[in-house]
């Protein structure tokens, strides 16, 4: 009878130790995920702020892949036939 009680107590202690270690691993993982989430949110906020400050541009591209990037003010100006002389 005492052997059975000792074996049961040892098994219960082993289960408790494993459970505690699993909980600690999960807490560390959750803490790492929180840090990563905060980092991503900070980066997203920085990107949103830079997008607000960015000047609007127009990108023209032909079939060969050549690109011309103009600011919105110069792209909106009407073309005149005088410029094509």
TORMARVEX-617747 format. One line per 3 residues: number of its first residue (from 1); their letters; for each residue x, y, z of N, C-alpha, C. Coordinates in Angstrom, 1 decimal. Last residue first. Layout:
NUM	A	X/Y/Z/X/Y/Z/X/Y/Z | ...
***
This chain:
85	XXX	7.2/72.6/-80.2/7.8/73.2/-81.4/9.2/72.5/-81.8 | 5.7/71.9/-78.0/6.1/70.8/-78.9/6.8/71.3/-80.2 | 4.8/74.0/-76.6/6.0/73.3/-76.0/6.5/72.2/-77.0
82	XXX	2.6/74.9/-77.9/3.8/75.7/-78.1/5.0/74.9/-77.6 | 0.5/73.3/-77.1/1.1/73.0/-78.4/2.4/73.8/-78.6 | 0.7/72.4/-73.7/0.5/73.4/-74.7/1.1/73.0/-76.0
79	XXX	-0.9/70.7/-71.0/0.1/70.7/-72.1/-0.3/71.7/-73.1 | -1.6/71.8/-67.7/-2.0/71.5/-69.1/-0.9/71.6/-70.1 | -0.4/70.2/-64.8/-0.3/71.4/-65.7/-0.7/71.0/-67.1
76	XXX	-0.2/67.9/-63.4/-1.6/68.4/-63.6/-1.5/69.6/-64.6 | 2.4/67.3/-63.0/1.6/66.4/-63.8/0.3/67.0/-64.2 | 3.3/69.2/-61.2/3.8/69.2/-62.6/3.0/68.3/-63.5
73	XXX	1.9/68.3/-58.9/1.7/69.7/-59.4/2.2/69.8/-60.9 | 2.7/65.7/-58.3/1.3/65.9/-58.8/1.2/67.3/-59.4 | 5.9/64.9/-59.7/5.0/65.3/-58.6/3.7/65.7/-59.2
70	XXX	6.6/61.9/-61.6/6.4/63.4/-61.5/5.6/63.7/-60.2 | 8.5/59.5/-63.1/7.8/59.9/-61.8/7.8/61.4/-61.7 | 8.5/57.2/-65.6/8.7/58.7/-65.3/7.8/59.0/-64.1
67	XXX	10.0/54.2/-66.7/9.1/54.9/-65.8/9.5/56.4/-65.7 | 9.9/51.5/-68.9/10.5/52.8/-68.6/9.5/53.6/-67.8 | 8.8/49.2/-69.8/9.1/49.3/-68.4/9.8/50.5/-68.0
64	XXX	7.7/49.1/-72.3/9.1/48.6/-72.2/9.6/48.6/-70.7 | 5.3/50.3/-72.2/5.3/48.9/-72.3/6.7/48.3/-72.2 | 5.7/52.9/-69.7/5.4/52.4/-71.0/5.5/50.9/-71.1
61	XXX	4.3/54.8/-67.0/5.2/53.7/-67.5/4.8/53.2/-68.8 | 4.3/57.3/-64.6/3.9/56.9/-66.0/4.9/55.8/-66.4 | 3.1/58.2/-61.6/4.0/57.4/-62.2/3.5/57.0/-63.6
58	XXX	2.8/61.0/-59.6/2.2/60.3/-60.7/3.3/59.5/-61.4 | 2.5/61.7/-56.0/3.2/61.6/-57.3/2.4/60.8/-58.3 | 2.1/63.6/-53.1/1.5/62.7/-54.1/2.3/62.8/-55.4
55	XXX	4.5/63.4/-50.5/3.9/64.3/-51.6/3.3/63.3/-52.6 | 3.9/62.3/-47.2/4.5/62.1/-48.5/3.7/63.0/-49.5 | 2.7/62.5/-44.7/3.7/63.5/-45.1/4.2/63.4/-46.5
52	XXX	1.3/60.1/-44.6/0.6/61.4/-44.6/1.4/62.5/-45.0 | 3.3/58.2/-44.7/2.3/58.3/-45.9/1.5/59.6/-45.8 | 4.5/58.6/-42.3/5.2/59.0/-43.5/4.3/59.0/-44.7
49	XXX	2.3/57.6/-40.7/2.8/59.0/-40.6/3.6/59.5/-41.8 | 2.3/55.0/-41.5/1.1/55.8/-41.7/1.5/57.3/-41.6 | 4.8/54.1/-40.6/4.5/54.1/-42.1/3.3/55.0/-42.3
46	XXX	4.5/54.4/-37.8/5.5/55.2/-38.6/5.2/55.3/-40.0 | 2.5/52.5/-37.4/2.2/53.9/-37.1/3.2/54.8/-37.8 | 3.9/50.2/-38.1/2.7/50.6/-38.9/2.4/52.1/-38.6
43	XXX	5.8/50.2/-36.1/6.2/50.3/-37.5/5.1/50.8/-38.4 | 4.2/49.8/-33.9/5.0/51.0/-34.0/5.4/51.3/-35.4 | 3.1/47.3/-34.5/2.2/48.4/-34.4/3.0/49.8/-34.5
40	XXX	5.4/45.8/-34.4/4.7/45.9/-35.7/3.8/47.1/-35.6 | 6.0/46.0/-31.7/7.0/46.5/-32.7/6.3/46.7/-34.0 | 3.8/44.8/-30.5/4.1/46.3/-30.3/5.0/46.8/-31.3
37	XXX	4.2/42.2/-31.5/3.0/43.0/-31.9/3.2/44.5/-31.6 | 6.6/41.5/-30.2/6.6/41.6/-31.6/5.3/42.4/-32.1 | 5.7/41.6/-27.5/6.8/42.5/-27.9/6.7/42.7/-29.5
34	XXX	3.8/39.5/-27.7/3.4/40.9/-27.3/4.4/41.9/-27.8 | 5.4/37.4/-28.2/4.4/37.8/-29.2/3.9/39.2/-28.9 | 6.9/37.2/-25.8/7.6/37.5/-27.1/6.6/38.0/-28.2
31	XXX	4.8/36.6/-24.1/5.5/37.9/-23.9/6.3/38.2/-25.2 | 4.1/34.1/-25.1/3.1/35.2/-25.1/3.8/36.5/-25.0 | 6.4/32.7/-24.5/6.0/32.8/-25.9/5.0/34.0/-26.0
28	XXX	6.4/32.8/-21.7/7.5/33.4/-22.5/7.1/33.7/-23.9 | 4.1/31.4/-21.2/4.2/32.8/-20.8/5.3/33.5/-21.6 | 4.8/28.9/-22.2/3.7/29.6/-22.8/3.7/31.1/-22.4
25	XXX	6.8/28.2/-20.3/7.1/28.3/-21.8/6.1/29.1/-22.5 | 5.3/28.1/-18.0/6.3/29.1/-18.1/6.7/29.3/-19.6 | 3.6/26.0/-18.5/3.0/27.3/-18.3/4.1/28.4/-18.5
22	XXX	5.5/23.9/-18.6/4.7/24.2/-19.8/4.1/25.6/-19.7 | 6.3/23.9/-15.9/7.3/24.3/-17.0/6.6/24.6/-18.3 | 3.9/23.1/-14.7/4.5/24.4/-14.4/5.5/24.9/-15.5
19	XXX	3.6/20.5/-15.7/2.6/21.6/-16.0/3.2/23.0/-15.7 | 5.9/19.3/-14.7/5.7/19.4/-16.2/4.7/20.5/-16.5 | 5.3/19.4/-12.0/6.5/20.0/-12.5/6.4/20.3/-14.0
16	XXX	2.9/17.9/-11.9/2.9/19.3/-11.5/4.1/20.0/-12.0 | 3.8/15.3/-12.7/2.8/16.0/-13.5/2.8/17.5/-13.2 | 5.5/14.8/-10.6/6.1/14.9/-11.9/5.1/15.6/-12.8
13	XXX	3.7/14.7/-8.5/4.8/15.7/-8.5/5.3/15.9/-9.9 | 2.2/12.5/-9.3/1.6/13.7/-9.1/2.6/14.9/-9.1 | 4.2/10.5/-9.2/3.6/10.8/-10.5/2.9/12.2/-10.4
10	XXX	4.7/10.5/-6.4/5.8/10.8/-7.4/5.2/11.2/-8.7 | 2.2/9.7/-5.5/2.7/11.0/-5.1/3.8/11.4/-6.0 | 2.1/7.1/-6.6/1.1/8.1/-6.9/1.6/9.5/-6.6
7	XXX	4.3/5.9/-5.2/4.3/6.0/-6.7/3.3/7.0/-7.2 | 3.4/6.1/-2.6/4.6/6.8/-3.0/4.7/7.0/-4.5 | 1.1/4.4/-2.8/0.9/5.8/-2.4/2.2/6.6/-2.8
4	XXX	2.4/2.0/-3.4/1.4/2.6/-4.3/1.2/4.1/-4.0 | 3.9/1.6/-1.1/4.5/1.8/-2.4/3.6/2.4/-3.4 | 1.9/1.3/0.8/2.8/2.5/0.9/3.5/2.7/-0.4
1	X	0.8/-1.2/0.0/0.0/0.0/0.0/0.9/1.3/0.0
***
